[in-house]
Amino acid sequence: MKRTWNKKFSFLKDIADPTRRALLDLLAQGEEPVNSLAERFAMSRAAISQHLAILLRTRLVRARRVGRERRYRLQPRPLEEIYDWVALYERFWRTKLTALSEHLRKRS
């Protein structure tokens, strides 16, 4: 189980970087060319391209060529898998807290 989890959610360490999370936030609004993305950061276009390469590798972002530029867009499926995993624990805690609430209500 641990090996499967580590492989499936290994991208989490890649989105720990605040620049990559900011890129994901921008791409959640729609497809963008690399130059447009780079203008929003206090770093070089090459540095942004390196961050995008990591996001491409994690499959959180897709790229396509339009003429001479590359356009990037969010590919949210891996994030949906994390949401689904966290939702399991949300249901677990909701059930436990509801039971505790009922228990305390009966005691009072």
DSSP file (Angstrom, degrees, kcal/mol; ACC not computed):
  #  RESIDUE AA STRUCTURE BP1 BP2  ACC     N-H-->O    O-->H-N    N-H-->O    O-->H-N    TCO  KAPPA ALPHA  PHI   PSI    X-CA   Y-CA   Z-CA
    1    1 A M     >        0   0    0      0, 0.0     4,-2.8     0, 0.0     5,-0.2   0.000 360.0 360.0 360.0 -45.2    0.0    0.0    0.0
    2    2 A K  H  >  +     0   0    0      1,-0.2     4,-3.1     2,-0.2     5,-0.2   0.917 360.0  49.3 -60.6 -43.5    2.7    2.5    0.9
    3    3 A R  H  > S+     0   0    0      2,-0.2     4,-2.2     1,-0.2    -1,-0.2   0.914 112.6  47.9 -62.8 -42.2    4.6    2.0   -2.4
    4    4 A T  H  > S+     0   0    0      2,-0.2     4,-2.8     1,-0.2    -2,-0.2   0.926 113.7  47.1 -63.5 -45.0    1.3    2.5   -4.3
    5    5 A W  H  X S+     0   0    0     -4,-2.8     4,-2.7     1,-0.2    -2,-0.2   0.937 111.2  51.5 -61.9 -46.8    0.4    5.6   -2.3
    6    6 A N  H  < S+     0   0    0     -4,-3.1    -1,-0.2    -5,-0.2     4,-0.2   0.900 114.9  42.4 -58.5 -41.7    3.9    7.1   -2.7
    7    7 A K  H >< S+     0   0    0     -4,-2.2     3,-0.8    -5,-0.2     4,-0.2   0.927 115.7  48.2 -71.0 -44.2    3.8    6.6   -6.5
    8    8 A K  H 3< S+     0   0    0     -4,-2.8     3,-0.3     1,-0.2    -2,-0.2   0.877 124.7  29.0 -65.5 -39.0    0.3    7.8   -6.9
    9    9 A F  T >< S+     0   0    0     -4,-2.7     3,-1.8    -5,-0.2     4,-0.3   0.076  80.9 116.2-112.0  22.8    0.7   11.0   -4.8
   10   10 A S  G X   +     0   0    0     -3,-0.8     3,-1.0     1,-0.3     4,-0.5   0.727  64.1  74.3 -64.4 -20.2    4.4   11.6   -5.4
   11   11 A F  G >> S+     0   0    0     -3,-0.3     4,-1.5     1,-0.2     3,-0.6   0.663  74.3  82.7 -67.2 -14.3    3.5   14.9   -7.1
   12   12 A L  G <4 S+     0   0    0     -3,-1.8     4,-0.3     1,-0.3    -1,-0.2   0.875  87.8  52.6 -59.9 -37.0    2.6   16.4   -3.7
   13   13 A K  G X4 S+     0   0    0     -3,-1.0     3,-0.5    -4,-0.3     4,-0.3   0.820 106.5  55.0 -67.5 -27.9    6.3   17.2   -3.1
   14   14 A D  G X4 S+     0   0    0     -3,-0.6     3,-0.6    -4,-0.5    -1,-0.2   0.812 107.7  47.4 -74.3 -29.9    6.4   19.0   -6.5
   15   15 A I  G 3< S+     0   0    0     -4,-1.5    -1,-0.2     1,-0.2    -2,-0.2   0.368  87.2  87.5 -94.2   7.0    3.5   21.3   -5.6
   16   16 A A  G <   +     0   0    0     -3,-0.5    -1,-0.2    -4,-0.3    -2,-0.1   0.747  69.0  94.3 -68.7 -22.6    5.0   22.1   -2.2
   17   17 A D  S <> S-     0   0    0     -3,-0.6     4,-2.0    -4,-0.3     3,-0.2  -0.562  76.4-142.2 -72.7 127.0    6.8   24.9   -4.1
   18   18 A P  H  > S+     0   0    0      0, 0.0     4,-2.2     0, 0.0     5,-0.2   0.826  99.0  55.7 -63.0 -31.6    4.9   28.2   -3.9
   19   19 A T  H  > S+     0   0    0      2,-0.2     4,-2.3     1,-0.2     5,-0.1   0.918 108.4  47.9 -65.9 -41.7    5.8   29.2   -7.5
   20   20 A R  H  > S+     0   0    0      2,-0.2     4,-2.3    -3,-0.2    -1,-0.2   0.891 111.1  50.5 -67.1 -38.6    4.3   26.0   -8.8
   21   21 A R  H  X S+     0   0    0     -4,-2.0     4,-2.3     2,-0.2    -1,-0.2   0.903 110.2  50.5 -64.7 -38.7    1.2   26.4   -6.8
   22   22 A A  H  X S+     0   0    0     -4,-2.2     4,-2.3     2,-0.2    -2,-0.2   0.896 109.0  51.7 -64.9 -39.4    0.8   29.9   -8.1
   23   23 A L  H  X S+     0   0    0     -4,-2.3     4,-2.7     2,-0.2    -2,-0.2   0.922 109.2  50.1 -61.8 -43.2    1.2   28.6  -11.6
   24   24 A L  H  X S+     0   0    0     -4,-2.3     4,-1.6     1,-0.2    -2,-0.2   0.906 108.9  52.5 -61.5 -41.1   -1.5   26.0  -11.0
   25   25 A D  H  < S+     0   0    0     -4,-2.3     4,-0.5     1,-0.2    -1,-0.2   0.921 111.5  46.2 -60.9 -43.6   -3.8   28.8   -9.7
   26   26 A L  H >< S+     0   0    0     -4,-2.3     3,-1.3     1,-0.2     4,-0.4   0.917 112.3  49.8 -64.2 -43.2   -3.2   30.8  -12.8
   27   27 A L  H >< S+     0   0    0     -4,-2.7     3,-0.9     1,-0.3    47,-0.8   0.725  97.4  68.9 -72.0 -20.2   -3.8   27.9  -15.1
   28   28 A A  T 3< S+     0   0    0     -4,-1.6    -1,-0.3     1,-0.2    -2,-0.2   0.742  96.6  56.1 -66.1 -21.0   -7.0   27.0  -13.3
   29   29 A Q  T <  S-     0   0    0     -3,-1.3    -1,-0.2    -4,-0.5     2,-0.2   0.627 126.8 -68.2 -84.7 -14.6   -8.3   30.2  -14.8
   30   30 A G    <   -     0   0    0     -3,-0.9    -1,-0.3    -4,-0.4    42,-0.1  -0.763  68.1 -40.9 146.2 169.3   -7.5   29.1  -18.4
   31   31 A E        -     0   0    0     -2,-0.2    42,-0.2    -3,-0.1    40,-0.0  -0.306  55.5-176.7 -62.9 140.7   -4.8   28.2  -20.9
   32   32 A E  E     -A   72   0A   0     40,-2.4    40,-3.5    -2,-0.0     2,-0.2  -0.996  25.8-120.9-141.7 143.4   -1.8   30.6  -20.9
   33   33 A P  E  >  -A   71   0A   0      0, 0.0     4,-2.0     0, 0.0     3,-0.3  -0.524  34.6-112.7 -77.2 154.9    1.4   30.9  -23.0
   34   34 A V  H  > S+     0   0    0     36,-1.5     4,-2.9     1,-0.2     5,-0.2   0.862 115.5  55.9 -58.7 -38.6    4.6   30.7  -21.1
   35   35 A N  H  > S+     0   0    0      1,-0.2     4,-1.7     2,-0.2    -1,-0.2   0.907 107.3  49.0 -62.4 -41.2    5.5   34.3  -21.8
   36   36 A S  H  4 S+     0   0    0     -3,-0.3     4,-0.5     2,-0.2    -1,-0.2   0.892 113.6  47.0 -64.3 -40.0    2.2   35.5  -20.2
   37   37 A L  H >< S+     0   0    0     -4,-2.0     3,-1.4     1,-0.2    -2,-0.2   0.931 109.6  53.3 -65.6 -45.9    2.8   33.3  -17.2
   38   38 A A  H >< S+     0   0    0     -4,-2.9     3,-1.7     1,-0.3     5,-0.4   0.819  97.5  65.9 -62.7 -32.3    6.4   34.5  -16.8
   39   39 A E  T 3< S+     0   0    0     -4,-1.7    -1,-0.3     1,-0.3    -2,-0.2   0.749  95.9  58.7 -60.6 -23.6    5.4   38.2  -16.8
   40   40 A R  T <  S+     0   0    0     -3,-1.4     2,-0.3    -4,-0.5    -1,-0.3   0.459  99.7  67.3 -87.8  -1.2    3.6   37.6  -13.5
   41   41 A F  S <  S-     0   0    0     -3,-1.7     2,-1.2     2,-0.2     7,-0.1  -0.881  79.8-126.0-123.3 151.9    6.7   36.4  -11.6
   42   42 A A  S    S+     0   0    0     -2,-0.3     2,-0.3     2,-0.0    -3,-0.1  -0.369  86.0  79.9 -89.6  54.8    9.9   38.1  -10.5
   43   43 A M  S    S-     0   0    0     -2,-1.2    -2,-0.2    -5,-0.4     5,-0.0  -0.951  87.1 -80.1-151.8 168.4   12.0   35.4  -12.2
   44   44 A S     >  -     0   0    0     -2,-0.3     4,-2.0     1,-0.1     5,-0.2  -0.210  34.3-116.2 -72.2 161.1   13.2   34.6  -15.7
   45   45 A R  H  > S+     0   0    0      1,-0.2     4,-2.5     2,-0.2     5,-0.2   0.871 118.1  57.1 -60.5 -37.4   11.2   32.9  -18.4
   46   46 A A  H  > S+     0   0    0      2,-0.2     4,-1.8     1,-0.2    -1,-0.2   0.893 105.3  49.9 -62.5 -39.9   13.7   30.0  -18.2
   47   47 A A  H  > S+     0   0    0      2,-0.2     4,-2.0     1,-0.2    -1,-0.2   0.917 111.3  48.3 -65.6 -42.6   13.0   29.6  -14.5
   48   48 A I  H  X S+     0   0    0     -4,-2.0     4,-2.7     1,-0.2    -2,-0.2   0.897 108.9  54.7 -63.6 -39.4    9.2   29.5  -15.1
   49   49 A S  H  X S+     0   0    0     -4,-2.5     4,-2.1     1,-0.2    -1,-0.2   0.871 106.3  51.8 -61.8 -36.6    9.8   27.0  -17.9
   50   50 A Q  H  X S+     0   0    0     -4,-1.8     4,-1.7     2,-0.2    -1,-0.2   0.916 110.1  48.1 -66.4 -42.4   11.7   24.8  -15.4
   51   51 A H  H  X S+     0   0    0     -4,-2.0     4,-2.1     1,-0.2    -2,-0.2   0.914 112.0  50.0 -62.9 -41.8    8.7   24.9  -13.0
   52   52 A L  H  X S+     0   0    0     -4,-2.7     4,-2.5     1,-0.2    -2,-0.2   0.864 105.3  57.4 -64.9 -35.4    6.3   24.1  -15.9
   53   53 A A  H  X S+     0   0    0     -4,-2.1     4,-2.2     2,-0.2    -1,-0.2   0.893 107.2  48.3 -61.9 -39.0    8.5   21.2  -16.9
   54   54 A I  H  X S+     0   0    0     -4,-1.7     4,-1.8     2,-0.2    -2,-0.2   0.919 111.5  49.2 -67.0 -42.6    8.1   19.7  -13.4
   55   55 A L  H  <>S+     0   0    0     -4,-2.1     5,-1.8     1,-0.2     6,-1.2   0.848 110.1  52.0 -66.1 -32.8    4.3   20.3  -13.5
   56   56 A L  H ><5S+     0   0    0     -4,-2.5     3,-1.2     1,-0.2    -1,-0.2   0.920 107.6  52.2 -64.2 -44.0    4.3   18.6  -16.9
   57   57 A R  H 3<5S+     0   0    0     -4,-2.2    -2,-0.2     1,-0.3    -1,-0.2   0.848 108.8  49.8 -61.8 -34.9    6.2   15.6  -15.5
   58   58 A T  T 3<5S-     0   0    0     -4,-1.8    -1,-0.3    -5,-0.1    -2,-0.2   0.531 111.1-124.6 -81.3  -5.1    3.6   15.3  -12.7
   59   59 A R  T < 5S+     0   0    0     -3,-1.2    -3,-0.2    -4,-0.3    18,-0.2   0.693  81.1 117.3  67.4  21.2    0.8   15.4  -15.3
   60   60 A L  S   <S+     0   0    0     -5,-1.8    15,-3.5     1,-0.1     2,-0.3   0.633  76.9  39.0 -85.3 -15.9   -0.8   18.4  -13.5
   61   61 A V  E     -B   74   0A   0     -6,-1.2     2,-0.3    13,-0.3    13,-0.2  -0.974  67.5-159.6-134.4 145.5   -0.3   20.5  -16.6
   62   62 A R  E     -B   73   0A   0     11,-2.6    11,-2.3    -2,-0.3     2,-0.3  -0.899   9.3-156.3-119.8 154.9   -0.5   19.9  -20.3
   63   63 A A  E     -B   72   0A   0     -2,-0.3     2,-0.3     9,-0.2     9,-0.2  -0.954   9.3-177.4-130.3 150.4    1.1   21.9  -23.1
   64   64 A R  E     -B   71   0A   0      7,-2.0     7,-3.0    -2,-0.3     2,-0.4  -0.991  27.3-116.4-143.1 150.4    0.3   22.3  -26.8
   65   65 A R  E     +B   70   0A   0     -2,-0.3     2,-0.4     5,-0.2     5,-0.2  -0.713  24.9 179.8 -88.1 134.3    2.0   24.2  -29.6
   66   66 A V  E >   -B   69   0A   0      3,-2.8     3,-1.9    -2,-0.4     2,-0.4  -0.902  68.9 -54.3-130.5 102.0    0.2   27.1  -31.2
   67   67 A G  T 3  S-     0   0    0     -2,-0.4    -2,-0.0     1,-0.3     0, 0.0  -0.522 121.0 -18.7  64.3-122.1    2.5   28.5  -33.9
   68   68 A R  T 3  S+     0   0    0     -2,-0.4     2,-0.3    -3,-0.1    -1,-0.3   0.481 123.9  78.5 -95.7  -3.4    5.8   29.3  -32.2
   69   69 A E  E <  S- B   0  66A   0     -3,-1.9    -3,-2.8   -35,-0.0     2,-0.5  -0.737  70.0-132.5-109.9 156.7    4.5   29.4  -28.6
   70   70 A R  E     - B   0  65A   0     -2,-0.3   -36,-1.5    -5,-0.2     2,-0.4  -0.896  19.0-156.4-102.0 132.4    3.6   26.7  -26.1
   71   71 A R  E     -AB  33  64A   0     -7,-3.0    -7,-2.0    -2,-0.5     2,-0.3  -0.916   7.9-154.6-110.5 136.1    0.4   27.1  -24.3
   72   72 A Y  E     +AB  32  63A   0    -40,-3.5   -40,-2.4    -2,-0.4     2,-0.3  -0.818  12.6 179.5-112.1 147.7   -0.2   25.5  -20.9
   73   73 A R  E     - B   0  62A   0    -11,-2.3   -11,-2.6    -2,-0.3     2,-0.2  -0.988  33.3 -98.5-145.1 154.0   -3.3   24.3  -19.2
   74   74 A L  E     - B   0  61A   0    -47,-0.8   -13,-0.3    -2,-0.3   -14,-0.1  -0.461  22.0-164.5 -71.5 139.1   -4.3   22.7  -15.9
   75   75 A Q        -     0   0    0    -15,-3.5     4,-0.3    -2,-0.2    -1,-0.1  -0.859  11.8-177.0-120.9  91.4   -4.9   19.0  -15.9
   76   76 A P    >>  +     0   0    0      0, 0.0     4,-2.0     0, 0.0     3,-0.8   0.478  49.8 103.0 -79.0  -2.1   -6.7   18.5  -12.6
   77   77 A R  H 3> S+     0   0    0      1,-0.3     4,-1.8     2,-0.2     5,-0.2   0.877  81.0  50.7 -52.4 -46.7   -7.2   14.8  -12.5
   78   78 A P  H 3> S+     0   0    0      0, 0.0     4,-1.4     0, 0.0    -1,-0.3   0.881 110.6  50.9 -59.9 -34.3   -4.3   14.1  -10.0
   79   79 A L  H <> S+     0   0    0     -3,-0.8     4,-2.3    -4,-0.3    -2,-0.2   0.857 105.5  55.8 -69.3 -34.1   -5.8   16.8   -7.7
   80   80 A E  H  X S+     0   0    0     -4,-2.0     4,-2.5     1,-0.2    -1,-0.2   0.873 103.7  54.8 -63.8 -36.6   -9.2   15.1   -7.9
   81   81 A E  H  X S+     0   0    0     -4,-1.8     4,-2.0    -5,-0.2    -1,-0.2   0.888 108.4  48.2 -64.7 -38.7   -7.6   11.9   -6.7
   82   82 A I  H  X S+     0   0    0     -4,-1.4     4,-2.8     2,-0.2     5,-0.2   0.919 110.3  52.0 -65.1 -43.8   -6.2   13.7   -3.6
   83   83 A Y  H  X S+     0   0    0     -4,-2.3     4,-2.4     1,-0.2    -2,-0.2   0.925 109.8  49.0 -58.1 -45.6   -9.6   15.3   -3.0
   84   84 A D  H  X S+     0   0    0     -4,-2.5     4,-1.1     2,-0.2    -1,-0.2   0.895 111.7  49.4 -61.4 -40.4  -11.3   11.8   -3.1
   85   85 A W  H >X S+     0   0    0     -4,-2.0     4,-0.8     1,-0.2     3,-0.5   0.926 112.5  46.3 -66.3 -45.1   -8.7   10.4   -0.7
   86   86 A V  H >X S+     0   0    0     -4,-2.8     4,-1.9     1,-0.2     3,-0.6   0.859 104.2  63.7 -65.4 -35.1   -9.2   13.3    1.7
   87   87 A A  H 3X S+     0   0    0     -4,-2.4     4,-2.4     1,-0.2    -1,-0.2   0.825  94.0  61.8 -60.4 -31.6  -12.9   12.9    1.5
   88   88 A L  H <X S+     0   0    0     -4,-1.1     4,-1.8    -3,-0.5    -1,-0.2   0.918 107.7  43.0 -59.0 -42.6  -12.7    9.5    2.9
   89   89 A Y  H <X S+     0   0    0     -4,-0.8     4,-2.7    -3,-0.6     5,-0.2   0.819 109.0  57.7 -74.6 -31.8  -11.3   11.0    6.1
   90   90 A E  H  X S+     0   0    0     -4,-1.9     4,-2.5     2,-0.2    -2,-0.2   0.937 109.1  45.5 -62.2 -45.3  -13.8   13.8    6.1
   91   91 A R  H  X S+     0   0    0     -4,-2.4     4,-2.3     2,-0.2    -2,-0.2   0.906 111.8  53.1 -63.5 -41.0  -16.6   11.2    6.2
   92   92 A F  H  X S+     0   0    0     -4,-1.8     4,-2.2    -5,-0.2    -2,-0.2   0.951 113.7  41.4 -58.2 -51.3  -14.8    9.2    8.9
   93   93 A W  H  X S+     0   0    0     -4,-2.7     4,-2.9     1,-0.2     5,-0.3   0.857 111.4  55.6 -69.7 -34.7  -14.4   12.3   11.2
   94   94 A R  H  X S+     0   0    0     -4,-2.5     4,-2.2    -5,-0.2    -1,-0.2   0.931 110.2  46.6 -61.6 -43.7  -17.9   13.5   10.4
   95   95 A T  H  X S+     0   0    0     -4,-2.3     4,-2.2     2,-0.2    -2,-0.2   0.923 114.4  47.2 -62.4 -46.0  -19.3   10.2   11.6
   96   96 A K  H  X S+     0   0    0     -4,-2.2     4,-2.3     1,-0.2    -2,-0.2   0.918 113.5  47.1 -64.0 -44.1  -17.2   10.1   14.7
   97   97 A L  H  X S+     0   0    0     -4,-2.9     4,-2.4     2,-0.2    -1,-0.2   0.858 111.0  51.9 -69.1 -34.5  -18.0   13.7   15.6
   98   98 A T  H  X S+     0   0    0     -4,-2.2     4,-2.4    -5,-0.3    -1,-0.2   0.922 110.9  48.3 -64.8 -43.3  -21.7   13.1   15.1
   99   99 A A  H  X S+     0   0    0     -4,-2.2     4,-2.4     2,-0.2    -2,-0.2   0.905 112.2  49.1 -63.4 -41.3  -21.6   10.1   17.4
  100  100 A L  H  X S+     0   0    0     -4,-2.3     4,-2.7     2,-0.2     5,-0.2   0.920 110.2  51.3 -63.6 -43.9  -19.7   12.0   20.0
  101  101 A S  H  X S+     0   0    0     -4,-2.4     4,-2.3     1,-0.2    -2,-0.2   0.919 111.7  46.7 -60.0 -44.6  -22.2   14.9   19.8
  102  102 A E  H  X S+     0   0    0     -4,-2.4     4,-2.1     2,-0.2    -1,-0.2   0.902 111.6  51.6 -65.1 -40.5  -25.1   12.4   20.3
  103  103 A H  H  X S+     0   0    0     -4,-2.4     4,-1.6     1,-0.2    -2,-0.2   0.930 112.3  45.6 -61.0 -46.8  -23.3   10.7   23.2
  104  104 A L  H  X S+     0   0    0     -4,-2.7     4,-1.2     1,-0.2    -1,-0.2   0.867 110.9  53.5 -66.7 -36.4  -22.8   14.1   24.9
  105  105 A R  H  < S+     0   0    0     -4,-2.3     3,-0.3    -5,-0.2    -1,-0.2   0.891 108.8  49.2 -64.8 -38.8  -26.3   15.1   24.3
  106  106 A K  H  < S+     0   0    0     -4,-2.1    -1,-0.2     1,-0.2    -2,-0.2   0.831 108.9  53.9 -69.1 -32.5  -27.7   11.9   25.9
  107  107 A R  H  <        0   0    0     -4,-1.6    -1,-0.2     1,-0.2    -2,-0.2   0.741 360.0 360.0 -74.2 -23.3  -25.4   12.4   28.9
  108  108 A S     <        0   0    0     -4,-1.2    -1,-0.2    -3,-0.3    -2,-0.2   0.491 360.0 360.0 -93.7 360.0  -26.7   15.9   29.6
